Each structure stands twice: as C-alpha cells, then as structure tokens.
Amino acid sequence: MKRLFLLALATVMMVGCSSKAELRVATYNIRYDAAADAKGGDSWAERKGAVAEMIKSHDFDIVGTQEGDARQIEELSALLPEYDHTGHPYGGAKGDAHTATIFYKGAKMELLDEGTFWYSPTPEVESIGWDATDLRLCHWGKFRERSSGKEFYFLDSHLYWRLKEAKANSGKVHIEMIGKITEGKPVVSVGDFNSGENTPQVGDILSLLKDSRALSESAPQGCFDTDLGGGNFIGPAKGRIDYIFVSPQIRVKDYAVLEDKRENGHYPSDHLPIVCNVEF
C-alpha cells in the first residue's frame, strides 16, 4: 500500500514538473510627468487612471514599464492593488528622473531575485555609457510561476535615445549580461530600446533572443509602430522602438500593439504598449 502511494505521489510530481507556464507579458513606456503635457490635457494626473486601466483591462500578468518616476510608480501601484512591483531609478541629472519598474501579479508569480545592470562599458557598476549623458539601465527579476513551478527571467530596459555610440554598444551589453545572469532559463526581455529593427544593437540582441512579433503563431494585431513621439498623445505612431524579445524556449502565441484611447481621444502615453501570450 505504501509503495502504491509513493508511486502515485511520484506521478503527481512528474506531471507538475512537466506542466507549462502560461503568461501574458507586456511592455509599456508610460511617459514621465512632464509639466508641458498639462497644456494639452495630458498631465500624469489626467493619464494615470487610463494607464492603470490599460494594464488591468488587458489582464497583463507582468509588464515592464519605463520612464515613470518614483511618485508616478507609487500612484500607479495604488491603482493596481493586485500587482506587486520591483524597479530601479535612472536618468536625469541626479540619476533618478525615471524608473524601470516591473509590475507583476503576486498571486501568479513569486519574485526570487532581482538586480540591475547599466548600459556602459562597466555594466555591473552604476555608470554612464559612451556618449550618453545620463544613466541607462536594465532592471531584471527572476520569477517562479506558481502553478507550474517554472522559473524565468524578466528584463526591463530603456536604452539611451539620442547618440549612436551608446545605443550601438548597448545590444552587446544586453546579451553579455543575459549570459551572466540568467542561468540558461527562459528569458523575456522587454523595453523601450529606442532603436529600429535594422540597427546594430537590435541585431546583436537578435543573435541571442527572438523578436516576439516575428515569432507570433497568429497574425500580429494592431499597428506596426509603437512610438508616438515625445509628448505626442494623439499619434499616429511613427517608429517601432518598443519590443518584447524572448529566448528560444518560449512559444509566442500572439502579439498585439494596443491602441486604447482616453475619453478625449488621446492615448494614455506617448508610446503604445505591446502584449503577448507566451508559454514555456
């Protein structure tokens, strides 16, 4: 009898270990709280409810956000009680004008570890890279999906926006640090990469990871571009600079650029969010 019980227990454990993790992953540059935005009715106070609603109504399990400062993240967190978050500041003269913050459903996944690396020649030390003028970084989390027990890494980046050298070298840093950090586990890497598809930095990233849009098993939904232009909340989007990259272990079921608008016809941010259902 004891032997039968142990066999049954082993079978249950094997089934549990073989189950797949399914997640709805996203990236969203939520736009910093710029004073000039208030002139057009697009201040953070007027936008934050719509940003939170975007995350809730499209049921993101985990989303990497960029640009929101510490106060914005605190206010957004209050509107998203079912989400936990982890992040790190960057940008601006004091290095804290923005944050790269990952919001995730604590009921669905557990944060096991977290860390940050910088887009510079010394990525493990807080530092400004090459011809950039402020800190740019990747904040990452190691997670365990609760129902399957599967572990994965989620990376949230914001690359420098203006000068070529800093951007061109950032792709190399990205794949170097993935190799050091992620232990060969599944990787979802999201963010505002401030780079078109044919740039050297995106090419370097694609030497290790896959573009979720190209990998999607169903036809991509929504528009191709994601960048509305700094402080533009009306559109149209005019460049694809936001991405969800995944490691080869990950199956991408679908891909969508979301175009929800506020009641005044404006978008909640000057970037459009991307969301994918993935499985691993």
FENHUQUI-V347979 format. One record per run of one state. SS is the DSSP state (hx for helix, st for strand, lp for the rest). FROM is the first residue (numbers start at 1). LEN is the number of residues. If there is no record, write none. Layout:
SS|FROM|LEN / SS|FROM|LEN
//
This chain:
lp|1|1 / hx|2|17 / lp|19|3 / st|22|8 / lp|30|5 / hx|35|6 / lp|41|3 / hx|44|14 / lp|58|4 / st|62|5 / lp|67|3 / hx|70|10 / lp|80|3 / st|83|8 / lp|91|7 / st|98|8 / lp|106|3 / st|109|10 / lp|119|18 / st|137|9 / lp|146|5 / st|151|8 / lp|159|5 / hx|164|18 / lp|182|4 / st|186|7 / lp|193|7 / hx|200|7 / lp|207|3 / st|210|2 / hx|212|4 / lp|216|5 / st|221|1 / lp|222|5 / st|227|1 / lp|228|14 / st|242|5 / lp|247|4 / st|251|2 / lp|253|3 / st|256|2 / lp|258|3 / st|261|1 / lp|262|5 / st|267|1 / lp|268|3 / st|271|1 / lp|272|2 / st|274|6 / lp|280|1
//
